[in-house]
Amino acid sequence: MPAIILIIAFTVLSGAFFTVHQTQQAIVLQLGEPKRVITDPGLKFKIPLLQSTTFYDARLLDLDPPPLEMPLVDKRRIIVDAFARYRIVNPLLFYQTVRTESAFRDRFGTLLNGSVRDALGNADLGDLLTGRRQDVMTEIETGVRRRAPEFGIEVEEVRIGRTDLPDATSQSVYNRMRSDRIA
């Protein structure tokens, strides 16, 4: 009988402590409601069986939504692969807004692609290959940074990782180059 009591006591007490690593931040939830936010590392206490913890990464994180195919102002189609680097600065707001990092990736990835679509919808292919590219990037980054505080994050940078022409557009550009060379 005393052994069973010791096992139960050990199980309950072992659930009362948790560790927050240097690369993490945590929210202690009581019956699903946030009770406290922990941003400093160390061994922490929670009420066993009544409270749970949710951990978020405190490091610089990458967001890489799927590539986006879209028309430019000159009616050419282009495939754009944009990415962002961000940090969770307000874990409570992040939890209240999206709860999980995967839900955040879905919502903010859509927002990032929307900002890319808005900026590139007013540009032509020449703009992306010349000095105007920086203006387009600034427009994209401004759109994304404006919405970041709603999610409890801070956007460190936004970049276009790759820009390609779809196969049909590539073929027409190649054919035009060939005809120009022949002429």
C-alpha positions as CSV (number, residue, x, y, z in Angstrom):
1,M,0.0,0.0,0.0
2,P,2.7,2.6,0.9
3,A,4.5,1.7,-2.4
4,I,1.3,2.7,-4.4
5,I,1.0,6.0,-2.5
6,L,4.7,6.7,-3.3
7,I,4.2,5.9,-6.9
8,I,1.2,8.1,-7.2
9,A,2.9,11.0,-5.3
10,F,6.0,10.7,-7.5
11,T,3.9,10.7,-10.7
12,V,1.9,13.8,-9.5
13,L,5.1,15.7,-8.4
14,S,7.0,14.8,-11.6
15,G,4.2,16.5,-13.6
16,A,4.5,19.6,-11.5
17,F,7.9,20.7,-12.9
18,F,9.0,21.6,-16.4
19,T,12.0,23.0,-18.0
20,V,12.1,26.1,-20.3
21,H,15.2,26.0,-22.4
22,Q,17.1,29.1,-23.6
23,T,15.7,28.7,-27.0
24,Q,12.1,28.5,-25.8
25,Q,9.3,30.5,-24.2
26,A,6.3,29.0,-22.6
27,I,2.7,29.7,-21.7
28,V,1.1,28.0,-18.7
29,L,-2.5,27.1,-19.4
30,Q,-5.1,26.3,-16.8
31,L,-8.1,24.5,-18.3
32,G,-7.1,26.0,-21.7
33,E,-6.9,29.6,-20.5
34,P,-3.5,31.3,-20.4
35,K,-2.3,32.0,-16.8
36,R,1.3,33.1,-17.2
37,V,4.0,33.6,-19.8
38,I,7.5,32.5,-19.2
39,T,10.4,33.9,-21.3
40,D,13.3,33.2,-19.0
41,P,15.0,29.7,-19.0
42,G,15.0,27.4,-16.1
43,L,13.1,24.9,-14.0
44,K,9.5,26.0,-13.5
45,F,6.5,24.9,-11.5
46,K,2.9,24.2,-12.5
47,I,-0.1,22.7,-10.7
48,P,-0.2,19.0,-11.9
49,L,-3.3,17.8,-13.7
50,L,-4.8,21.3,-13.7
51,Q,-2.2,23.2,-15.7
52,S,-0.4,22.4,-18.9
53,T,2.3,24.2,-20.9
54,T,2.7,25.2,-24.5
55,F,6.2,26.0,-25.8
56,Y,7.2,28.3,-28.6
57,D,10.6,28.8,-30.1
58,A,12.4,32.0,-29.2
59,R,14.9,31.8,-32.0
60,L,14.7,33.3,-35.5
61,L,12.3,31.2,-37.5
62,D,11.7,30.7,-41.2
63,L,8.4,30.9,-43.0
64,D,8.5,29.5,-46.6
65,P,5.0,29.3,-48.1
66,P,4.5,27.5,-51.4
67,P,5.6,29.3,-54.6
68,L,3.1,31.5,-56.1
69,E,2.3,31.8,-59.9
70,M,0.9,35.2,-60.8
71,P,0.6,37.6,-63.7
72,L,2.7,40.7,-63.9
73,V,1.4,44.1,-65.2
74,D,2.8,43.3,-68.6
75,K,0.6,40.1,-68.7
76,R,3.5,37.7,-68.4
77,R,3.1,35.0,-65.8
78,I,5.8,34.4,-63.2
79,I,6.5,32.0,-60.4
80,V,7.7,33.6,-57.2
81,D,9.0,31.8,-54.1
82,A,9.2,34.3,-51.2
83,F,10.2,33.6,-47.6
84,A,10.4,35.5,-44.4
85,R,12.3,35.3,-41.2
86,Y,10.5,36.1,-38.0
87,R,10.7,35.9,-34.2
88,I,7.8,35.3,-31.7
89,V,8.1,38.4,-29.4
90,N,4.7,38.1,-27.7
91,P,3.9,34.4,-27.0
92,L,0.5,35.3,-25.4
93,L,-0.8,37.2,-28.4
94,F,0.6,34.5,-30.7
95,Y,-1.3,31.9,-28.7
96,Q,-4.5,33.9,-28.7
97,T,-4.3,34.6,-32.4
98,V,-3.1,31.3,-34.0
99,R,-2.4,28.8,-31.1
100,T,0.1,26.7,-33.1
101,E,3.1,27.4,-35.4
102,S,1.5,25.4,-38.2
103,A,-1.7,27.5,-38.1
104,F,0.6,30.6,-38.1
105,R,2.4,29.3,-41.1
106,D,-0.9,28.8,-43.0
107,R,-2.3,32.2,-42.1
108,F,0.9,34.3,-42.4
109,G,2.1,32.4,-45.5
110,T,-1.2,33.5,-47.2
111,L,-0.6,37.0,-46.0
112,L,3.0,37.0,-47.3
113,N,1.9,35.7,-50.7
114,G,-0.8,38.3,-50.8
115,S,1.7,41.0,-50.2
116,V,3.9,39.6,-52.9
117,R,0.9,39.5,-55.3
118,D,0.0,43.1,-54.4
119,A,3.5,44.4,-55.0
120,L,4.3,42.4,-58.2
121,G,0.9,43.0,-59.7
122,N,2.0,46.6,-60.3
123,A,5.5,45.6,-61.7
124,D,6.7,44.1,-65.0
125,L,9.5,41.7,-65.6
126,G,12.0,44.5,-66.2
127,D,11.3,45.9,-62.8
128,L,12.4,42.7,-61.2
129,L,15.7,42.7,-63.1
130,T,16.6,46.3,-62.6
131,G,17.1,48.8,-59.8
132,R,13.3,48.9,-59.2
133,R,13.6,45.5,-57.6
134,Q,14.6,47.1,-54.3
135,D,11.4,49.2,-54.4
136,V,9.3,46.1,-55.0
137,M,11.0,44.3,-52.1
138,T,10.4,47.3,-49.8
139,E,6.7,47.3,-50.7
140,I,6.4,43.6,-49.9
141,E,8.3,43.9,-46.6
142,T,6.2,47.0,-45.6
143,G,3.0,45.1,-46.2
144,V,4.1,42.1,-44.2
145,R,5.7,44.1,-41.3
146,R,2.5,46.1,-40.9
147,R,0.5,43.0,-40.1
148,A,3.1,41.2,-37.9
149,P,2.2,42.8,-34.6
150,E,-1.3,41.3,-34.9
151,F,0.3,37.9,-34.5
152,G,2.8,38.7,-31.7
153,I,5.8,38.4,-34.1
154,E,8.5,40.6,-35.4
155,V,9.6,40.2,-39.0
156,E,13.3,40.3,-39.4
157,E,13.4,40.1,-43.2
158,V,11.4,39.2,-46.3
159,R,13.1,38.0,-49.5
160,I,12.2,36.6,-52.8
161,G,14.2,33.4,-52.9
162,R,13.5,32.4,-56.5
163,T,11.8,33.9,-59.5
164,D,11.0,31.7,-62.5
165,L,9.0,31.8,-65.7
166,P,6.4,29.1,-66.2
167,D,7.3,26.5,-68.9
168,A,5.0,28.1,-71.5
169,T,6.3,31.6,-70.8
170,S,9.9,30.3,-70.9
171,Q,9.3,28.7,-74.2
172,S,7.8,31.8,-75.7
173,V,10.8,33.9,-74.5
174,Y,13.2,31.3,-75.9
175,N,11.4,31.4,-79.3
176,R,11.5,35.2,-79.4
177,M,15.2,35.2,-78.6
178,R,15.8,32.6,-81.3
179,S,13.8,34.6,-83.9
180,D,15.7,37.8,-82.9
181,R,19.0,36.0,-83.4
182,I,17.9,34.7,-86.8
183,A,16.7,38.1,-88.0
